[in-house]
Amino acid sequence: MSQNTAKKRATKEVQFKSIEKLGPQVAESASTLQPYEPVSSLPRIMANPEIEHFKLDWNESTIPPSPNCKKAVMNYLDGPYGLHLYPQLFSPNLRLRLQTHVGYPADHILVTNGSDDALDLICKTYLNPGDSILSPYPTYTHALLFAKSRGAVVDKITFEDPFEKNLDQIISQITERTKIIYMVNPNNPTGQMFTSEELVRLIEAAPHALLLIDEAYTEFARSSVIDLVGKFENVIVTRTFSKLYGLAALRVGYLTAQPSTVKQLSRLYNPKSVNQMAQIAAVAALDDQEYYDKYLDEIDQSKVLFSRWCERNGVTFTDTPASFVMIKVDKVKEVVAALADEGVYVRDRSGFPSLAGYFRLNLGTVDQTTEVIRRFERVLKKHDII
């Protein structure tokens, strides 16, 4: 070995040792991100099974999914395929069943591992560093985190009244670099909901951008803007089975868009990402809509019940078209903690500057709501609020 070659090798060894000490380096687009930090009450609930808990912090269903879902999954597990095989690619049976549900052929539908997976896929497919994602704020922040991970800029639109919608203000902030307009409809946590006609104005104001409509709570609102998918190529609607249908643990959602858009998204789509039990349970859920319609009626009655109680006791109550309501109280952090001690878990939203004093509460059946009100009243009296 020549002296020159030995010197080069020694130099490389020093460089590699230096890299080993540093370890793998985080990608630049991720280096400044703060992790999405959901606050879950589940560990506390599981640690104390003796009392009745009301987990109302993540907007999950407060009742189990349709019994037909469990039956369908158990039939699969007892069948010849089991858990050792990969799931059916592209979720064909669920896509076929969703045709009737959304009113579009299967080539307009992509089933994903929860709607979060759909939001991430959309960001990965369309966003370049420096692009802008425009969104009313506060809103569901995980989608914005996905956008930031692509090096995109998040342009947040805040309103003087966080519960009012202002379409003109949104339109005024559209720029040439706006690549995605993200609209949770109805919005989480403030509940604003836009009509198809209103959203058409957004589309016309930003023909160069993608309108991403997150309909996680559309079933509770009994209204949808999915008709826009058939009219515009730059519209994607995402939905989930985690809310109304009670399949949060199985992680299944879907998006609806024009076939050309679905084809573009398929470049990065993992066709085996949705497990077989999720596919089967989702089909069974769609086949038992009567079960879920009764639950929707219960939630509507619960809203009336809670609203009347708040009115009688001077508590600020803001209804939404979704499954949750917003409550404003003095000493919000103390109240949220005291409710948890009572086995009632809600989501403190007072960290948003425009929502000081507010917490979000997911509603369930009338019987559940009656007991939640009883515990809530006890907490407010203890803190001299009512």
N, C-alpha and C positions, 0 to 999 in steps of 0.2 A: 504494500500500500504506500502510495506517495505521501510525502509530508503535507502537501496541499490538500489531498483527499482526507487525510486524518484530521486536519484542522477543520475542514468543513463539517465532518461528522461530529466532532466535539462541539462545534458551534450549534448544530441542530439539537444535540442532546441537551445542551443548556436551555435552548428555546423550549423544547418539549417539557423539561422539568419545570420551567416557569409557568407554562400553560397548565400543567397538572396541579400546581399549587393554587392557581386561580380557579380551576374547575370550569365546567361548561358555562358559557356566557348566555344570559337571557337575551332573546331577540330585542332589538331596539324598540319595536312597536309594543312590546310587553313590559319593558323595563320600568315604565312610569305608571303602570296600572295598579290600582288598589283592588285587591280581590273582592269579589262579590261576597258579602258576609251575611247570609241569611241567619236570622235568630230563630231557632227552632225550640219549641217547648217539648218536643217528643221525648228527649231523655228524662226530663222531669216527670212526665206523665208515666213513662214506663217504670220509673223508680218508685212510684206510689200508686199501685193498681187498686188500692183499697177504696179510693173515693171515685166519684163520677167526675170525669174531666170534660171540659168543653174546649176543644182545640179550634180556636176561631182566628188564629193569627196568620194562616197561610191561604185562606180562602178555599180550603178543601171542602169537599162534600161532608156534611155532618151525619150522613147515613151511609151504610154499605152500598156498593153497586147492586144492580139488579141480581137476584138469586140466580137468574139464568146465566150470568157471567161466570159465577163460580162453577155452576154445573158444566158449562161448556169447557172450561179450563180443566176440570177434573176428568171429563171424558177424554180430553186429549192426552192427559198424563197416564190414563189407564189404557190408551191405545198403543199401536205398534211403533210409534215414532219417538216419543219420550223427549228427554232433554239432551241426548247425546248428538243430535243432528242440528245443523244450522236451521234457522227459520226460513220460511218461504221467501224467496227474493222478491223485493218490491211490494210485498204485502198484497198479492193479487186479489184475494177474496175480500179483503177490507176495502180496497180501491173500488171493486165492483159494487160493494154494498153502499159505499159513499156516493156513488153516482146518483142514486135516488135521493140521498140526503141533501146534497149540495146542488143538484140540478145540472151537473156537467158530466161529460163522459170521463172515463178513467184516465185518459191521456191529459186531463187538466189537473190531476191530483197526484201528490207525492206524499206518502205516509212517512212520518219522521219519529224519532225517539223523543217524544214530547214536542210541544211547539217551540221550546227553547232550541232544540236541534234544528228546527226549520229556520229560526231567526239567525242562528250562527251560520248555517249553510248559505243563506241569502247574503249575509255580510261578507263571507269568504269569497263568494262568487262575483260580487259586483263592486266592492269597495277597494279603491287604491289609496295608498298613502296621500294625504292632503285632501281627499274628497270630504264632503260634508254630509253628515246625517242630521236632519232637522227634525225636532220633536218638541211638542208641548211638554212642559215640565212643571211639577213633578209627574213622573210616569214610571213604568216598569223599567228599572235601571239595568237589568241584565242584558237587554238588547243593546243598550248603549255601550256596555262593556265589550260586547262582541265587536261592535263597530270600532271602538278604540284599539282593539287588538289588531286591527287591520291597518292601523296608522291613520284612521279617519279622524276628522274633527267633529265633535258633537256640539251642535248649535242648539242650545236650550231656549225655548220660548216660554217666558214666565208672564203670567197675567196678574193684573192688579187684584182681581178676585179669582182665586185658584179654582173655584167651582163654576165659573162662567166660561163659555166658549167664545173665542174671538177669531173668526176665520180670517178677517182682514189683517189682523196682526201676524198670523202665520204666513199669509201670502206675502206680506211686506218684507219678510226675512228670507225669502227664497233668492238665491244667487246662482250664478253660472256654475259654481262648484258644488251646488246641492245635488247629491247623487241619490239619496234616499230620504223620503219624508216618512217618518215613523209615527203612526197614529194607533194608539190602543183605543178601541172603540166598542163598548164604553171604556173610559180611561180608568186605570188603576194608579192612584187611589182616589181621584177626585170625581170620577163618574161622568165627565163630559162625554156626550155622544153626538156624532155628526151624521146627518142623513146622506144618502147617495147624491142628492142634488148639491149639497154643500161640498162634498168631496170632489165632485166633478169640477168645481171651480178651482180646487187645488191642482187637479190634473191639467187643466187648461193653462194654469199659471206656471206650471213646471213640466212641460212635455218632455224635457230632457232627463227628468228624474223618475225614480221608481217610487210609487206610492205603496208602502208596506202597511197593511191594516191588520192589526192584531185583534182577533175576535175571541179572545179567551173567555169572555163573559157574554157572548152573543145570545146564548140560550136563555139566560136570565132576563135579558132585555126584550126577548121575544121579537127581535128585530135584527136585520143583517143588511150589509151593503155588498153582499157577494155578487149581486147583479152586475157590479162594475167589472168583474173579471171578464165577462162575455163581451164587453164594450171597448175595453182598453188593454193594450199589450203591456203597459207599464204598471199594472196593478197585481199585487199578490195579497191574498188573504190567508192568514194562519189561524188555526184553531187547535183546541186541546181536548182530550178526554179526562183531564185531571180535575176539572172543576165540577160541572154538573154530573158527569157520568161516574165520578168516584173511582177512577182508575189511576190515581196519582202514582201509586207504587209501581205500576207496570210501565209507566213512561211511554205514552203513545199520543201523537198529535198528527196534524197533516196541514198541507198548504194547498191552495187552489189558485191556479194561474192559467194563462193560455199555454197551449202545447209547446210553442216555441220557447217560452220561459222555462217550462218544466224541463225541456231538453237541455237548456243552458245550465240549470241547476244540477242536472244529472252528472255533469262533469266531475263534481266533487262529492256526489251523494254516495253513501255506502248502502247498497241494496239489502244488506243483511243486518242493518242497525236496529230494526224493530223486532223484539223477540216474539216467538210464536204465540206465547200465552197472551201477550198484549194484543196481537192481531185478532185472536179468537175472541177474547173478552170484549173488544171494541165492537165486533160484529154483533155479538149477543146483546150488548147495550143498545145499539141502534135498533135492534129488533124488539125492544121492550120499552118503547117511548112512553107508553101509558104509565109505567112505574115512575119515570122521571117527571112526567107532567104533574103527577100528584105532589111530588116534592117541590116543584116550582110553585104550585099553589100554596103550599105550606110556607114557603119563604115570603111570598107576597103578604100572607096573613101576618107573619112575624114582623114584617116591616111596619104594618099598621099598628100592631100591638106595641112595638118598641117606640114608635113615633108618639103615640098617645101618652105613654108613660113619661117620656122625656118632656112633652109639652106640659103635663100636669106638674112636673117637678122642676121646671125651669132649666132643663139641660139642653144645650144646643145639639140638635140632631140634623144631619144632612143626609138625605136619601140619595141613592144612586140607582141607575137602571141595572146594575150588576147585583151580585149576591151579598154585597157588603154595604155597610153604612159608615159614616164618619161621625164621631162624637167628640165634642170639645168640652173640656173640663179644666178647672183650676187644679194645680198640683198634678199634672198629667202623669209624670213619672211615678209619683207615689201611688196614684190610682192604678196604673198598669201593674205595678209590683204587687199591690194589695189584691187585685183581681186574680193574679197568678196564685197567690196564697190561698185564694178561694177555689182554685181549680178552673178558673176562666182565663184563657190565654188570648190576648188581643195584640195587635201590632201598633206600637208607638210610631206615629208618623210625624211627631213634633220636630224631628230633626230637619225637615224641610222648612226653610225660612217662612214660606207662605202658609204653613200648616201648624204654626205654634199652638200648642195646647190640644192638638187633635190625636186621637187614636182611631184605628180602623177595626171594625168588628164584623166578622162574617156571620151571617144568619143561617139558622137551621129550621127545624120544625117548630110548630107552635109550643109543644110541650118543652122542648129544649130552651126556647126563648123565654118562656115563663120562668124557668128556673134560673136562667142567666140574669134576668131582670131582678129576681129576688136577691141574688148574690151581689149584683151591681148596686142595688139600693143599700145593702148593708155596708158596702165599702164607702159609698158617698156619705152616708150618715156618720160613719166612723171618722171621716176626714172633715166633717162639718161643712160639706158642700151643699147638702140639701137638709 
